[in-house]
Amino acid sequence: MRIVEGTAIIDDITGFVTRLQDIGAATGCTIQAFDARYVVSEAHLRRAVELADRAFDRGENVADDRAVEILLYVAARRQINRALEVGANEGECDLVVLVVEDRTGDETAAASAVGELLTANETLGRYDETLVCDVFDIGEKERAASDASLEALVLERVALLDVSK
């Protein structure tokens, strides 16, 4: 798994996603871009990939496409249209782009090609606490009643997605 960080100016989200899909097809990788404001850590992405792959292995996947299934887990949502909120958006967008090789993929080549689409800067870990709490339905009472970090609460939501199936 590789993570590419940076800012993109996206005029056409469909065109941008198609470019990522083309890079993925050419390199044998699954590529998914996320709005950095919603990604709390690398562990958040790793856990989503693990659970998405497990869902495919068990035949329990919701989406037909691995990148979309990963998106669902990152967002901790079962509905694709609701999960898209955490994905890349049109306009200037700080992104965290996940590159995961398929069985014989070349993550290095894919990450390099994705990097060419972005202005490099650190975006991972620069999440918006308010947006994260809103998307993952983490209220003030829950945070006050727990010693858990926001990252731990998000990882719990990601893991609990399997329970909500």
Contacts in CASP RR format, 6 or more apart in sequence:
PFRMAT RR
TARGET T0000
AUTHOR 0000-0000-0000
METHOD contacts of the structure
MODEL  1
MRIVEGTAIIDDITGFVTRLQDIGAATGCTIQAFDARYVVSEAHLRRAVE
LADRAFDRGENVADDRAVEILLYVAARRQINRALEVGANEGECDLVVLVV
EDRTGDETAAASAVGELLTANETLGRYDETLVCDVFDIGEKERAASDASL
EALVLERVALLDVSK
1 45 0 8 1.000
1 46 0 8 1.000
1 49 0 8 1.000
1 98 0 8 1.000
1 99 0 8 1.000
1 100 0 8 1.000
1 107 0 8 1.000
2 98 0 8 1.000
2 99 0 8 1.000
2 100 0 8 1.000
2 107 0 8 1.000
2 108 0 8 1.000
2 110 0 8 1.000
2 111 0 8 1.000
3 42 0 8 1.000
3 45 0 8 1.000
3 96 0 8 1.000
3 97 0 8 1.000
3 98 0 8 1.000
3 99 0 8 1.000
3 124 0 8 1.000
4 95 0 8 1.000
4 96 0 8 1.000
4 97 0 8 1.000
4 99 0 8 1.000
4 111 0 8 1.000
4 114 0 8 1.000
4 115 0 8 1.000
4 118 0 8 1.000
5 36 0 8 1.000
5 95 0 8 1.000
5 96 0 8 1.000
5 97 0 8 1.000
5 118 0 8 1.000
5 120 0 8 1.000
5 121 0 8 1.000
5 122 0 8 1.000
5 123 0 8 1.000
5 124 0 8 1.000
6 36 0 8 1.000
6 94 0 8 1.000
6 95 0 8 1.000
6 96 0 8 1.000
6 97 0 8 1.000
6 115 0 8 1.000
6 118 0 8 1.000
6 119 0 8 1.000
6 120 0 8 1.000
6 121 0 8 1.000
6 122 0 8 1.000
6 123 0 8 1.000
7 92 0 8 1.000
7 93 0 8 1.000
7 94 0 8 1.000
7 95 0 8 1.000
7 118 0 8 1.000
7 119 0 8 1.000
7 121 0 8 1.000
7 123 0 8 1.000
8 16 0 8 1.000
8 33 0 8 1.000
8 88 0 8 1.000
8 92 0 8 1.000
8 93 0 8 1.000
8 95 0 8 1.000
8 117 0 8 1.000
8 118 0 8 1.000
8 119 0 8 1.000
9 91 0 8 1.000
9 92 0 8 1.000
9 93 0 8 1.000
10 16 0 8 1.000
10 88 0 8 1.000
10 89 0 8 1.000
10 90 0 8 1.000
10 91 0 8 1.000
10 92 0 8 1.000
10 93 0 8 1.000
11 90 0 8 1.000
11 91 0 8 1.000
12 90 0 8 1.000
13 88 0 8 1.000
13 89 0 8 1.000
13 90 0 8 1.000
16 33 0 8 1.000
16 88 0 8 1.000
16 117 0 8 1.000
17 33 0 8 1.000
17 88 0 8 1.000
19 117 0 8 1.000
20 31 0 8 1.000
20 32 0 8 1.000
20 33 0 8 1.000
20 97 0 8 1.000
20 114 0 8 1.000
20 117 0 8 1.000
21 31 0 8 1.000
21 67 0 8 1.000
23 29 0 8 1.000
23 31 0 8 1.000
23 110 0 8 1.000
23 113 0 8 1.000
23 114 0 8 1.000
24 30 0 8 1.000
24 31 0 8 1.000
24 110 0 8 1.000
26 113 0 8 1.000
27 105 0 8 1.000
27 106 0 8 1.000
27 107 0 8 1.000
27 109 0 8 1.000
27 110 0 8 1.000
27 113 0 8 1.000
28 101 0 8 1.000
28 102 0 8 1.000
28 104 0 8 1.000
28 105 0 8 1.000
28 106 0 8 1.000
28 110 0 8 1.000
29 99 0 8 1.000
29 100 0 8 1.000
29 101 0 8 1.000
29 102 0 8 1.000
29 105 0 8 1.000
29 106 0 8 1.000
29 107 0 8 1.000
29 110 0 8 1.000
30 66 0 8 1.000
30 67 0 8 1.000
30 70 0 8 1.000
30 98 0 8 1.000
30 99 0 8 1.000
30 100 0 8 1.000
30 101 0 8 1.000
30 102 0 8 1.000
31 67 0 8 1.000
31 97 0 8 1.000
31 98 0 8 1.000
31 99 0 8 1.000
31 100 0 8 1.000
31 110 0 8 1.000
31 114 0 8 1.000
32 67 0 8 1.000
32 68 0 8 1.000
32 70 0 8 1.000
32 71 0 8 1.000
32 74 0 8 1.000
32 87 0 8 1.000
32 97 0 8 1.000
32 98 0 8 1.000
33 87 0 8 1.000
33 88 0 8 1.000
33 95 0 8 1.000
33 96 0 8 1.000
33 97 0 8 1.000
33 98 0 8 1.000
34 45 0 8 1.000
34 71 0 8 1.000
34 74 0 8 1.000
34 86 0 8 1.000
34 87 0 8 1.000
34 88 0 8 1.000
34 95 0 8 1.000
34 96 0 8 1.000
34 97 0 8 1.000
34 98 0 8 1.000
35 85 0 8 1.000
35 86 0 8 1.000
35 87 0 8 1.000
35 88 0 8 1.000
35 89 0 8 1.000
35 93 0 8 1.000
35 94 0 8 1.000
35 95 0 8 1.000
36 93 0 8 1.000
36 94 0 8 1.000
36 95 0 8 1.000
36 96 0 8 1.000
36 123 0 8 1.000
36 124 0 8 1.000
36 125 0 8 1.000
36 126 0 8 1.000
36 127 0 8 1.000
37 94 0 8 1.000
37 126 0 8 1.000
37 127 0 8 1.000
37 128 0 8 1.000
37 131 0 8 1.000
37 132 0 8 1.000
38 74 0 8 1.000
38 75 0 8 1.000
38 85 0 8 1.000
38 86 0 8 1.000
38 87 0 8 1.000
38 127 0 8 1.000
38 128 0 8 1.000
38 131 0 8 1.000
38 132 0 8 1.000
38 135 0 8 1.000
39 45 0 8 1.000
39 74 0 8 1.000
39 86 0 8 1.000
39 96 0 8 1.000
39 124 0 8 1.000
39 125 0 8 1.000
39 127 0 8 1.000
40 125 0 8 1.000
40 127 0 8 1.000
40 132 0 8 1.000
40 150 0 8 1.000
40 151 0 8 1.000
40 154 0 8 1.000
41 124 0 8 1.000
41 125 0 8 1.000
41 151 0 8 1.000
42 124 0 8 1.000
43 151 0 8 1.000
43 155 0 8 1.000
44 74 0 8 1.000
44 151 0 8 1.000
44 154 0 8 1.000
44 155 0 8 1.000
44 158 0 8 1.000
45 74 0 8 1.000
45 96 0 8 1.000
45 98 0 8 1.000
47 73 0 8 1.000
47 155 0 8 1.000
47 158 0 8 1.000
47 159 0 8 1.000
48 70 0 8 1.000
48 73 0 8 1.000
48 74 0 8 1.000
48 158 0 8 1.000
49 70 0 8 1.000
49 73 0 8 1.000
49 98 0 8 1.000
49 100 0 8 1.000
51 73 0 8 1.000
51 158 0 8 1.000
51 159 0 8 1.000
51 161 0 8 1.000
51 162 0 8 1.000
52 61 0 8 1.000
52 66 0 8 1.000
52 69 0 8 1.000
52 70 0 8 1.000
52 72 0 8 1.000
52 73 0 8 1.000
53 66 0 8 1.000
55 61 0 8 1.000
55 62 0 8 1.000
55 69 0 8 1.000
55 73 0 8 1.000
55 162 0 8 1.000
56 66 0 8 1.000
56 69 0 8 1.000
60 162 0 8 1.000
60 165 0 8 1.000
61 69 0 8 1.000
62 69 0 8 1.000
62 72 0 8 1.000
62 78 0 8 1.000
62 80 0 8 1.000
62 165 0 8 1.000
63 69 0 8 1.000
63 71 0 8 1.000
63 72 0 8 1.000
63 80 0 8 1.000
66 100 0 8 1.000
66 102 0 8 1.000
68 80 0 8 1.000
68 83 0 8 1.000
70 98 0 8 1.000
70 100 0 8 1.000
71 80 0 8 1.000
71 83 0 8 1.000
71 84 0 8 1.000
71 86 0 8 1.000
71 87 0 8 1.000
72 78 0 8 1.000
72 80 0 8 1.000
72 83 0 8 1.000
72 161 0 8 1.000
73 158 0 8 1.000
73 161 0 8 1.000
74 83 0 8 1.000
74 86 0 8 1.000
74 158 0 8 1.000
75 82 0 8 1.000
75 83 0 8 1.000
75 85 0 8 1.000
75 86 0 8 1.000
75 87 0 8 1.000
75 135 0 8 1.000
76 136 0 8 1.000
76 154 0 8 1.000
76 157 0 8 1.000
76 158 0 8 1.000
76 160 0 8 1.000
76 161 0 8 1.000
77 83 0 8 1.000
77 161 0 8 1.000
78 161 0 8 1.000
78 164 0 8 1.000
78 165 0 8 1.000
85 135 0 8 1.000
86 135 0 8 1.000
88 95 0 8 1.000
94 121 0 8 1.000
94 123 0 8 1.000
94 126 0 8 1.000
95 118 0 8 1.000
95 123 0 8 1.000
96 123 0 8 1.000
96 124 0 8 1.000
97 114 0 8 1.000
97 115 0 8 1.000
97 118 0 8 1.000
99 107 0 8 1.000
99 110 0 8 1.000
99 111 0 8 1.000
99 114 0 8 1.000
100 107 0 8 1.000
101 107 0 8 1.000
101 110 0 8 1.000
129 150 0 8 1.000
132 138 0 8 1.000
132 150 0 8 1.000
132 154 0 8 1.000
133 139 0 8 1.000
133 143 0 8 1.000
133 150 0 8 1.000
136 153 0 8 1.000
136 154 0 8 1.000
136 157 0 8 1.000
137 157 0 8 1.000
138 150 0 8 1.000
138 153 0 8 1.000
138 154 0 8 1.000
138 157 0 8 1.000
142 153 0 8 1.000
143 150 0 8 1.000
143 153 0 8 1.000
146 153 0 8 1.000
148 156 0 8 1.000
END
